[in-house]
Amino acid sequence: MSRRVQNGLRQTDMEQQAIASRRLLSASRRYPWYLEKVPLDPSLTLDAAELNWAQRCRGKSIAVLGSGDNQVVFALSGMGAKVTSIDISEQQLMWPVAVLLRSA
């Protein structure tokens, strides 16, 4: 690969990182306030049957497919599960990072 092509790829990577940073900052300013509370009180998101099931998830690795606004991800994480959030929308996947940045 020529040096010119490599430099062009590096520039593209830097531009993509800048775009991702701007999106993350934007998401952190408008995330739902209640997401910070869900790990401490999973009943804000989960009903009684779901809470009963989630008790068995402590310490287990779980993937939440189509995680949307990540309420379930935060609830399971707060209950001790190791959770991976999977969603087709990059914007939806920014919420957990935005919440972590806000609460840090």
Beta strands, then each sheet from edge to edge (+ up, - down):
strand 1: 61-65
strand 2: 82-86
sheet 1: 1+ 2+
end
